[in-house]
């Protein structure tokens, strides 16, 4: 049978009905005067909801779209499909098509809802009206509540939505109702008045409507359908019109429809019973089904009576209450054979009209299961691709089990895949067995690949472990005998990812990982390849194999036609890049990548990787020093995690435990325990290891006595699964435990092993690690020269603060040099000054750094850097520049206290501060004649590469430079004099020569150097200093050679004979 995709919806479902409307100006005017954009019409069937909507639309004269919802629309894909068709049919949005609903949207239909509405907003007519009729059929579906919530935010001004239902608005509408954004119109307001009853009777052709209206109104209580049925009865039974008041009370009761139906002629009843199975019909269909030649005339009379709606294209639909009655009456009074013949013919008519949806629903509802089974099998692939998984599940499960083919079970398993992994696995296993029995190798491996995939994505521990599935269902050479490259790639990825999470120590794990990587070279789907790369990236990240990220990014970039990727593949690719940036601690590039990821998420409505992206951003902010900001990002992501995707949830929980441990909160242990317990319950070893690692870190910070036992268990689990992440943490935690107990010698072997393992896998990044443990370990490593490059990498990546004594061996995230010229390094990389704003930022840092460690008054800074600005404006400019610098640097290195600014030594190394401390020590040593003064002076000379901010001539710089030159000159001269006095004149001369390199125009240093050279018989060196001074310094100073220097030069020329 030819596959029939579900078609452009029929006019009866997705277009506005044509009907004789009785105007209800009071109700309509009240609606028009309302400030609300949403109207919820709630009343029993037949209360005139549809008629009121038509009256409202007619009064406003606005473009409109109309969709009649049914139970099938509980499937979000079906709902949005038919909503799109209604919008197109109504012509309220020109040149617009809805974004494609993808299977990936099923995990978070709210994201697709927002995508749908945002795409519609610029295209929809500004005064358009949308009617959702019969909303009670699907208003309790979870996605529909989200639709109502989101539509309140995204509905363009001027656009109105009318929702007709038999049930009250759901709870999600409470706020909108309270604030008037939604207006509820109940059955009391919908009830007809006596005057409106009279007008309706007249429209329906009842004679003496005025005379009969009071009795009809009293009997019907304004119920619209009762008025219509009474009018029909009065016209069909004119003999009863004289005493109709006596019959009305009975007619309004349960016998009303029967009385009306029996008033029709035999041809009319035959036609009604034949067409009642159809949700909509045409004149030729009615004639064909009933055999009544005058079908057209009968339909026209029914339309005039109000019991049949007419739609564009001469399509018709029975009033819902009347159709229900007719079907129930037929089931009781018509022979089953004839009834099923009508249904079967109706199914065929639906198929001929390309409306396979309705055909399947009819066949299932009335027991034509064999026909339904064939139709469902033919439609399954299309329904799955279109995301109509709930519809597919409902159809297949409605079939008797004996009619299930292997394909029914296969598609049932796929439809349940993201929502109920246990049932999905059961259905797929049935399909696998059936395919195996029919010797369909390719098909059984298709089923198997999805069976295995359920182990990577579900949170329920299976009764059958994955290892048993692999051993029972996959032979040693089965994979190699597969001929379909897409199937090979999918199966390899499924087994690899399943083993990685459930049993990474399995003997065949490396084999399946290699098969996954080999699949990247197959002529398979790009989406499958990127899915493989994404799994490799995520598992490399979780297992601690961080160096693999560069390789995976290179493989990603090497794939052809990256611009033509499917939306889901684009989202996966962006996630891979974000994780790579995180492990490189590239805090500048990561926000830009995540901005692109958010744009993709918004544009596609695919948000199932938002959790990983949020985790990366939160951790990046924490590593950059913004712990509170990272925590806020994470909390927002946890609150917005509507995907119910188990793996994404665990990723966010891991970050939550990490950040709370970073803050030193005891709740980190609780979060860690949740992760570990979830891993145990689900049979996912990887997540159990993640949870146990976080538990060990929390136990260390809380000083729990069983830390050693916990770490031993972590080492055992890590070794069994070959997880570097666990092994590294186990070694470092034991080192920390022993060092904290005072036994550094015992800690050293563990530290050596841990840092060596980390060097092999990372450039300094380590998931779950916290500063409280890393900082003392890095200090120990640097003191003992244990893997110093790895220790420095950890300091750089984690922004670890230095120990309290600010040791020189420490690596600071920000380094600023002022001596010998200005240099700013972030993470060891120079920060260039580009553009006017960046230039002013660098000026500010230069000024604060040059005056360090003394805080610099903000008023003085403003006056110097913004001399032409008023006080408040200059102060605001300073605050703005400080804020921009925090963004530029990626660290908040400024301390603002008491109206002054200084640089935070926790993050910032400054040569001016180190020089100041060295000068204080040197001056003290000179005063005390300490023998260590020469070494201190040498350290200071090594630090100072030249004059302060060499080459810059601003007035404040010259003043600060003179301060340092004067201070250093006095100190070095004093040290040189002490050295000469102790008989070390040559050492003194070398010291002064170095000092002269830093301050080449110092008259005092030149004099002392020449004098010391004279005493040390270094005549050539002394004269060389004199000649340099005369050639280079005198023109700069603008003076003649000082007499005392000239006298020394003469003595040096004479060889020191005088």
N, C-alpha and C positions, 0 to 999 in steps of 0.2 A: 504494500500500500504506500502511496506517496505520502511523504512527511508533510503535514500541514502545520505551519507555525500559527500561534494564536494571532488573529488577524486584527486589522484596524477595527476598533470596536463598532458594534452596530449603532445605528442612530438612536435606538430605543434606550441604550445604556449611556450614551455619551452626547446626547443632544437635548435641547429644551423641548418639552412636549408642546403640542398645539392643542389648545382647549378653549372652550367658551368660559371666559372668566367673569365671575360676578365681582364687581368692584367693591372693595372694602376700604373706603377712603380713610376712615378713622384709624384703623390699625396701621395702614401703610404710612399715613402722615406721622404717626408716633414713631415708626421705624426711621423715617427720614429725619426727624428732629433729634434722634438719638445721636450721641457722640461716638457710639461704638462702631467698630468696623466689622465685628463678628456678631451674627445673630444665631441663637440656638433655639430652634422651634421644637418643642417637646410636647407630644400629645399622643394618644392612642391612634391606631390606624384609622384612616378615614376621617380625620378631624379637619381636613382642609389645609394641611401644611403645604402641599404642592401648589394648590390654587393660590394661596397667599403669596408664595414665592413668585408665581407667574404675574400676579397683580402688581407686586412690588417692582418687578423688572419692567413691566409695561409702563408703569407710572414714571419710573426714572428714565426710561428710554435708553438704557445703557447697554453696551455690549456685554454678553453673558456667556458663561460656560456651565454645562449641567452634567453631572455624572451621578448615576444611580448605583449605590454601593450594595454589594451582596457579600455573602460569607467568603467567597473566593478572594475578596479584597482584604482579608485579614493577612494575606501574604503581601508584605510591603512592595515587592517588585510588581505584583499585579495592580496594587493600588496606584502606584505612581505611573504605571503604563497607561491605565485607563484615565487617570487624571490628565496626563499629557494629551491623550486622544480627545478628551472633552474640550480642553483648551484650544486645540487645533480646530476641532469641529465648530466651536463657537466663534472662532476668529478673533479672540481677544488678545492674542499675542502674535504679531506678524513676524515672519522670518525667524521663528524660534523653534528649536527642538530641545527636548530635555536631555541632560547629560545621561550617558548610558549607565543603567543600573548594572553593576558588576557583582559577582559572587562575593567579592571582598567587602562590599557594603553591608552584607547581612550581619556582620558582627557589630556594626554600629549604624543602624539605619538613620539615626538622628543626624549624623554627619551628611548623609546623602540628602536628607530633608532640607538641610540648610543649603547644600549645593544646588538642589533643585530650585528652591525659592529664590536664591540669589541670581541664578541664571535667568529666571523668569522676570524678576523685578524690572530690569531696564526695558523689557520687550512688551510687558503687559499694558493694555490701554489704561490710562490714568483713572478712568471712572468705571472700570470693569467690575463685574459681579460674578462670583463663583458659587454655584449651588452644589452642596454635597447632600444628596437625597438618600434616605434610608441608612443613615450613619450608624444606627443601632446594630447593624450587622457586624461592624468591625470596631466600634469605638472602645471596646475593652481590650483590643490588641495592643501590646506594649508600644509598638512603633507609632500607633495613632495618637497616643497621649503625647509623645514627643513631637509629633507633627503639630498638634494644637499648641503646644508650648512654644515651639520655634516660629510658627506662623505669626504669632503675636508680635515677635521681634522683627520679622523680615517682611511683613506685609507692607507694600508701598502705600503712601497716603492716598486716599481717594478710592482704593480698592476695597470691596466688601465681600464677605463670605457668609452665605446662609447655609446653616447645617440643620437638616431635618432628621429627627430621631424620635423613637418611642421611649427613649430613656433620658434621664437628666444628664446634664454635662458632667464629665468626669472631674475628679478632684483637681486635676492640673489646671482647670479653668477657673478655680476659685478666685485667684487674684484678679484675673481679667474681669470677672463678674463684679467683684467688689469695687474696682476702680472704674467701671463703666466701659471698659474696652470691649466687653462682650455683653450682649443683651439677651436675656432669656425670655422667650415668648411661650407661655404655657397654654394648656388646653382651655383655661378660662378665657384668655384673650383670643383664642382661635375660634371659640364657639360663635355661631351665627346669632345675631339678634333677630327679633321677629321681622323687622324691616328687611334685613338681609335675606332671611328665609323666604320672604315674599318675592324678592327679586330673583333668587335662585329658582324658585318654582316657575316663575314666568319664563326665565331663560330656557328651562327644560321643557317648556311647552305645556304646562299644566293649565287647564282652563279654570278661570275664576281663582287665580292664585291669591288674590287679596282675601277672598272669602275663606280659603282653606289654610292660610298661612298661620293663623293663631293656633289652630289645632295641631298642625304639623310641628310648629315650634315647641309647643308644650310636650308633645310626645317624643320628639327627637332631642329636646334639651340643647338645640343648636348644633348637634353632631352632624357634620356635613354629609357623611356617607349615608346616614339614616335619611336625611332629607332627599338625597338623590334616589335612593331605593324606593322611598315612599312615592316620589314623583313617577318613577317607572311603574310602580304597582297601580297608581291611580290612572295612568294612561292605558295600561294593559287591561285593567278591570273597570271599565267605565261604569258598569252596572253597580259597582260598590261605592262609586263616588257619592251617591246620595246619602249613604250612612257610614261614610269611611271613618268617622270619629270612633265608631264602635270597634273597628278593626285595628286601629293604630297601636294601641298598647301591646297587642300580640305581635304585630308586625315588627315592632322595634326589638322584640326579643329574639330568641334563637331561631324562630321560624321565618324571620324576615327574608333572608336570602332565598330560602326554599320557595316562599310564596312568589317572590319576584321571578325566580327561574322557571317555575311552572307556568307563569303567565306568558312565557315565550312560546312561539309556534315550534312544531317538531323540527323544521329545517334550522331554525335559529338555535335550538338546543343542541342539535347535532353539530352545527358549526362551532358553538362555544366549547363543547366537550372535546372536539378535535384539536382546537387551537390552544386550549388552556395549558398544554404542556410546553408551549413555546414562550420564552421570555419576551419575544417580539415576533411579529408576523407581517406578511404582505397579503394582498388580496388573492394573488394567484396561489400562494401557499394554502390559504384558508379554503379555497375552492378545491385544491388538489387533495387536502387531508380529509375534508368533509364530504366531498362529492356534491356539494350544494352549488347549483349554477348561479344563484342570486347572492353569492357571498359578498360581492361589492356593495349591494344595496343594504344588506343586513349590517355590514360593518359601519356604513354611513349612519344608520339609525342608532347603533350602539355609541358611536362617537357623539352624536347629538344628545344622547341620554346621560353622558358623563361617565359611563362605565368603561369606556375605551379611550385611551390617549392616542393622539396622532402625533407623529414625528416627521421631520423632514425626510424626503425620499419616499413618501407614502408608506412609511412603516408605522405599525400600530402595536399597542400593548394594552392588555387587560388591566383594569384596576387591580392592585395587588390583593385586596381582600376578596374581590369577586373571583380572581383566578384561583386563590387558595380554596375557596368554597367549591369551585367547579372540580378541582382535582380530587378533593375529599369526596365529593358526591360521586364522581366517576369510580373511585376505588371501591365504593360500596355498591353501586348500582349497575356498573358496566362489567361485562365479562372480561376476565383477565386477558384472554387472547386478543380481543379487540383493543383493549386499553394498551397492551404492549405493542400492538401494531401501530397505534397512533404515536406512541413514544418512539418506536424504531424509525418511523417515517420522519418524525421531528428531528431525530439525530441526523439522519441523512440530509435533511434540508439545511441544518446548521453546517454540516460539512460542505455542502454545495455552496454555502455562503461564506466559506473560509472562516467559520467561527467554531474551531475545534474545541475551544474552551467550553462553550455551552453544550456542545455535543457530548463531551466527556461527562460533564456534570449531570446531564439528563440520563445518560446511560447508567451511571453509577447510582443515581437516586432511585431509579425504577427497575433496577435489577438486570440490565442488559450487560452483564459483566464480561462476557466474551468479547463483545464489540468494544467495550471500554478498555479491556486489556490491550487489544491491538492498537487502539488509538493512543493510549498512554505510552506504550513502548516506542511508537513512532515519534512522539513529541518530547520524550524525556531529555534528550541531549540539548534541545533548544531551550527547554524550561530551565535546565541547570545552568547553561551559559547566561541566560537572562536573569539569573538570581532568584527565580521563582521556586526556591527550594521547599518552602512550606506547602505550596500547592502540589508539588511533585510528591512530597511525602504523603499528603492527605489522599491523593488519588491512588497511589500504589497500595497504601494500607487499607483502602476501601475494597480492594479486590480480594476475593477468596484466595487463600494460600495455594490451593491446587491450581489456580490459573497463573501463578507467578512463574515467569520465565527467568533464566539467569540474569537477563538484562533488567527486569523489574527489581530484583534484589540488588543488583549493582547500582542502579540509579537511586534506589532507596537509601543505600549506604552513603552515597555521595551527598544526597539531600540532607542527611542527618550529621554529616561530617563535623561541621563547626559547632553544632548545638548539642549533640548527644553522642559522644564518641563510643560509648558502650553499645548502644543499639546500632550505630553505624558499623561497628566491627562485626556484630552478629550478622547483619544483612550481607556485608561484603564476604564474610566467610561462606555463607550459603551460596552466593554467586560464584565464589572460587571453586567450591566443590562441584557445582553444576557445570561450570566451564571445564573443569578437569574431566568430568564424566563424559563430556562431549569431545574431549581431546582438542580443546581450543586453547593452545598454548599462549598465544598473544593475549587473549581475553582474560585468561586466569591470572596472568601476571599483571595485567591492568588492575584487577581486583586486589591482588596481593600488595601492589605498591601503595594502594590507599589504605589497606589494612595496617601496614607497617607505619604509615604516616600518622595514624591515630595515636600511636604511642608517643609521638613527639609533641602533640598538641592537646592532650586531654589531661584532666586533673583527677581522674579516677583510676585507681590501681586495677589493672586487668587480672582476671582469674587465670589467664594464660599469659605468662611472661613472654616478652618479645623473643628472648633466646629460644624458647620452645617453638614459637611460630617459625623462626628462621630454620631451625633444625628439621622441623616436620615438613615444611612446605617448599624449601628452596634446596635443590640438589646442587652438588658441587660444580657442575658444568651448565646448569640451567641458564645462568645469566649470560654466559658467552654465546648461547644458542639463540638468544633473542635477536630478532632482525630489525625491529622498530627502534630507531635511535631515540626518539622522544620517550618511549617506554623504558629503554635502558637507563636514560638519564633520570627519569622520574623514580624508578625503582632504586637506583643507586643513592639518590638523594634521600629517599624515604628511609632506607635501611641505615644509612650513615647517621642521619639526624636522630633517628630512634635510638640507635645504640649509643650515640654520644650522650644522650640525656639519661638513658636507663642503665646502660652497662658499658661505660667507656673502656673497661678493662677486658672486654670480650676478645677472644683470640682472633676473630675475623674483623675487628674494628678497623684496623689499618687497611685491610683489603678493601672494605667498602668505602673508606675515605678516599683511597686511591682511585677506586672506580668512579666516585663522584668527581674527582678532579680530572680524570680522563674524559669524563662526559663533556667537559668544557670544550674539548676539541671535536666532538661529534657534530654532525650537521643537524643539531636538535634546535628546538625552540629557544629564542633568546630569553624568554621569560623563565623557562626552566633553568637555563644556565645562570641567570642572575639570582634565582631562588637558591641554587646551589652555593653561589658565592656569598649570599646573605647568611645562609646557615653556617658556612665556614667562618665567616667574620664573627657572627654572634658567638659561636662555640669557641673560637680562638680567644675572643674577649673573655668569656666566662671561665675558660680553663687556664688563662694566664699565658697564652702563646701570643703575646702582643706583637712581636716582630713580624708575624705573618701578615699583619694588616697591610703593610706596604706591598707585599707580593699580591695580595688579593685585589688591592686597588689597581695595580698594574694590569692584572688579568681583566678586571672590569673595563679599564680604559682601552684594552686591546680588542674588545668585542666590537664587531662592525655595527654600523647603523644605530648608534646609541640614541640618536634623536628620534628614532621611530619606535622606541620601546612602548609597550603597553603601560597604562597608568600605574598598575600595580608594580611592574618592573622598575619604573622610574622611582617610585617610593622606596623600593628595596635598595636601589643603587644609591640613593641619597643617604640611607641609613648606614650603608657600608662606609661611605666617605666620612660620615659624622663620627663613627666609632674610631676610624683611623686618626682623625684629628684629635679626638679625646686622648688616645694613648700617647700621642705626641705632645700633649698639653699645649696644643695650638689654640690658645684662648681667643686670639684675634680672628682666626679664620672660622672657628666653630660656630659662632653666632650667625655669621653670614650663611654658612651651610644649613643651619637649622632654620633660618628665615626662608631659605629656598624650600626646605622640607615642609615647613608650615604652609607655604604657598601651594605646593603640590597637594598637600593634604586637603586644603580648602578647595582647590580646583577640581580634585578628583573625588572628594568625599571618602577617601580611603584613609582611615585613621588607626588601623591596627598596629602600626609601628610608632605611633605617637608616644607610647610609653617609653620605648627605647630612646627616642630622640629627646624626650623630657629628662630622662635619667642622665643622658650625656651632657645636656645643658646644665642641669643642676650640679652635677659633679664638677664640671668645668668651672662654674662660679665658685664652688667651694675651694677648689685647688688654687683659684686666683685670689683667694682671701676673703671672698664675700660669702661667708657661711650662712648668714641669715637670708641673703638673696637666693642662694641655692636651695635652702630649705623651703622657702616660699614657692619657688618654681615646682619643687617636688610635690608639695601639698596641693597645688593647683592641678597638677597632673593626676594625682590620686583621686581628687574629687571629680575630675572629668573622665576617668577611665570607665567609659560606658561599653567598651568592647566585650567585656566578660571573657577576654582572651587570657587563658591561664598563664601562658608564658610571659605576656606583657605585664600581668599583675605581679608575678614573682620578681621581674626585673625592677619594678618600682619599689617593691618591698625590700629588695636588696639595697637599693639606694637609700631607702628610709632608715634601715638599720645602720648603714654606713655613716650617714650624716648625723644621726643621733649619737652614735659613738664618738664622732669627731667633736661634737659639742660636750661630750662627757656625761650624757644623760643615761641613767640606769634603764630607761625604756628600751634602749638598744638591745638588751638581752631578750626582752619579750618579742620584739620584732624578729630577731634572729631565730628564736625558738619557733615562731610561726613558719618561717621559711623552711627550717629543717623538718618540722613535723609534716608540712605539706609535701615536701619531697619524699618523706617516708611513706605517707599515705598514698601517694600517686605512683610510687615505684620509680621515681626519677632520681638516680644517684647524684647527678650533677647538682640538682637543687638541694639535696641533702648536704652535699659538701659545701655549697655556698652558705647554707644556714649554719652548719657546724663551725665554719671559719668565723662567721660573724659572732657566734656564741663565744668562741675562744677569745676573740678580741674584747668583747664585752666583759667576759670573766676576768681578763687581765686588768682592765680599767677599774673593775669593781673589787679587785683584790680577792677573788674567790679562792678558797683553799684547794679546789679540785682542778685548777688550771692545768697542772701537769698531766692529769689523766685525760682531760679533754683534748689537749694537744696530741697526746699519744694516739687517741682515736682518730683525730684529723690526719695524722701522718699515715695511719693504717689505711684509711679510706682513700687518701690521695694516692698512695702507692698502688692500691688495687685498681684504681682507674687511670693511673698514669696522668694525673692532673698536676701540672707544675704550680698552679695557683695554690693548691693545698700544701704541696711540699715546701714552697717558699715560705708561706705563712707559718707552717709548723716549725721550721728552723729558726725563723726570726723571733717567734714567740718564746721558744725555749731560751734563745740567747737573751732576750729581754728579761725573762723570769730570773735567770741566773745572775745577770748583771745587777738587777735590782736588789737581789739578795746579797750583793757584795762580792760575788765570786766571778770576777771578770775573766780569770784564766779559764774557768769552765765554760764561760759563755762564748769565748773566742772561736772554738771549732764550729759551733752552730752558726755563728755570725758569718764565718768564712763560707760555709756551705750555702747558707741562704742567699748571701749577696752574689755568690758565683752563679747559682741557679737563676737569680734575677737578671744578672748580666746576659745570660744566654737567651733570655726570653723577652727582655724589655730594655727600653732606654730610660727607665726610671719610673714608669707608671706601674701601679699595683692596686688592683681592685680591692676595696675594703680596708686598705691600710690607713692608719690614723697617725697624726703627728706625735701624740703622746708616747707612742711606741717607737716610731721611726727616729725621732730626734735624738734620744740618748744612744740608740744603736749607731746612727751615723756619726755621732761625736766619738764613740768608742772606735769605730772603724777608721776614722781619720787620724785619731791619736795613735792607733796601732798600725796604720798603713795597710789596712785590710780592704781590698777592692776599693781603693779611694775614688776611682772614676764612677763606680756604681753608687757609692755613698753621695758623691756630689750631684749625681743625676737625681737621686731621690730628694735631695735638698732643693734642687731646682724645680722639679715637677710639683712637689708638695708644698713649696714655699715654706720650708721648715724654719722656724725662728732659731737663732743661735742660742747656745747656752748662756747663762747669765753673765759670764765674763767676756762675751763677744770675742771668741778666739779668732786669730788671724787665719787659721786653717779653714774656717767655715766658708761655705759658698752661699752668697746672698743673692736673692732673685734680682735685686736691682743694685747696680754698681755705678757710682758716680766719681769721676776723677776731675779735679780742677787743676792740679799741678802739672805743668807742661802742656796745658791746653785742655779744653773741656771735652769729656767723653761720657756718654750715657749708655750703659749696657743693660738690656733686659734679657735675663736667661742666657747671658753670655753673648748676646747679639746687639750690635750697635743700633741705636735709634736715630735715624736721620732727621734733620730739621728741614721740613718742606712746607712752603706756604707761609703766609703771614701769621695765621693763628698758631701754627706749630712753632714758628720762630719766637713768638711771644711766650709760649709755654716753656721753651728751652731757656729763654732769658730768666724766667721766674725760677726755674730749677737752679740755674747758675748762681743766682743771687742768694738763694737760701743755702745752697751747698757751700758757697764760698764763706759764708758767715758761720757755718756749723762749727761746733755744736750749739752755739748761742742761738736761741729762737730770735727771729727777725720780726719786728713790729709790722703789722699789716698796714698801718698808716704810712710807715716809711717806704714799704714796697710799692704801695699805690702811688706815692708821690714821685718815686724815681721812675717807675715803668709807665705811668699814665700822667705825666706832668700837666697835660693840657685839659684834663678832665676835672670836673667838680668832685668834691669829697665823696658823695654818695655814689656817683657814677663810677669813680675810680675804684671804690670798694666793691661795687657790684662786678666790675670788670675783673677784679682779682678773684672773687669767689667763682665766677664763671670759668676763669682760666684754671683754677684749682680743680674744678669739676671735670673739665675737659682732659686735664692731665691724668686724672684717675682712669679715665677711659683709654687714653693713649697708652699709658703704662700697663694697664691691666691689674694694677695694685694700688691700694690706698696707702701711699707712703707718707702722707702728711699728717702731722699732729697740729691741730689748731686749738690753742689754749690761751686764755687771758689776752686775746687780741694779738697774738703772735703766732708765727708759723715756724715749725721745725720739721725735720725729716725723721721718720720712725726707724730706729736702728734694728728693729725686729726684721725688717724687710730690706733695709737699705745699707749698703756699705759705702762710706765716704772717705776718700783719702784725707780730707781736711780734718775729720774727726780723729782718725788714726794718727795723723801728724800732730794734732793738738795733744793727744794723750802721750805720744812719744816725747813731745816737747816738755810737757809737765814732768815726765820722768827724768829727762835729760837735765833740766834745770835743777831738779832736786839732787841728782847725782853730782852735778858740778858743785853745788853748794856744799854737799857732804864729802866731796872729793872721792866719790865712789869709783872704783876701778872699772866698773861696768859701763862707764860713760862712753867709752870709745865704741863699744858694740852698739849701744843705743843710738849714738850719732850715725853710725854706719847704717843701721836699720832705717833711720829717718831719711838719710840720703838716698837709700834704695827706693824709698816710697815716693820721694819728690823727684819727678822726671824733669822738672824745670820750674820756671816762675809760675805763680798762680795765674791761671787763665791767660797763658802766654799768647801774645799777639792781639789781645783785645784792649781797647783804650778808653772805655767808659770811665767817667770820673770816679764812680764808686768802686770800680775794679782796680784802678790805680791806687786808690787809698787802701784797699784791702791788701793789695800786693805789697805795698810798702810796709804794712803791718807785719806780714809774714817775713819779708826780707830782713827787716830790722831785728825781729825776734830770732830768726835762724842765725843771722850773722853774729849776734852777741853770743849765742849758745855755742856755735862752732868755734868761734875765736877762743872762748873760755876753755873748751875741750882741747883745742890745739895747744894752748898755753900749758895746760896740765900735762899733756903728753911730752912737750918739750922739757918741762921741769923734771919729768921722770926719765929723761934720756931717750925718749922715742920721737926725736925730731923728724925722722923720715916718715913715720906714721902720721905725724901731725901735718906734714907737708902734703901728703896724699889726701888726708881728710879735707884740708883747705882747698886743694885743687878740685875735688868733687863739689865742694860748696860753691866754688866759683863758677862751675858749670850751671848751677841752679840760679845763681845771682851774678851774672857776668859783669855787671857794672858797679859792684860794691867796692868802694874805695877801701873800706876797712878790711875786707877779705883779701884784696890784692896786696895791701900793705902787710898783713899778717903772713900771707903766703910767701911773699918775697923775703920777709924777715926770717921766717922759719927755714926757707931754702938756704939762706945765707948761713944760718947756724948749722944746717945739716950738710953743708958743702955741696948743695945741689944748685950750683950757680947757673947752669944752662936752663934748668927748669924755672928758676926765679926770673931770669931775664925773659924767657918766653912769656911768662905771665905779664911782665911789664910791657912787652911789645904788643900783646893782645889788647891790654888795657888802653894803651895809647892809640892803637889803630881803630878799635871798635867802640870803646866806652867813652873816650873823651869827646868825640863828635856828638854822641847821644847826650852826655851830661852838659856839654857846652862850657867846659872849664879848661883851664891850663893844667899841666901836670902838677899835682900837689908837691910841695917842696920835699916833704919827708919821703915820698915815693921816689922822687928823682935821686935823693941822696942814697937810698937803698940800691937803686939801679947802678949808681956809680960804684958802690962797694962791691956789687956782684960782678961788675965788669973787671974790677981789679983782682977778682978772685978771692976776696975776703981778707986782703992783707992788712987793711986798717982795723 
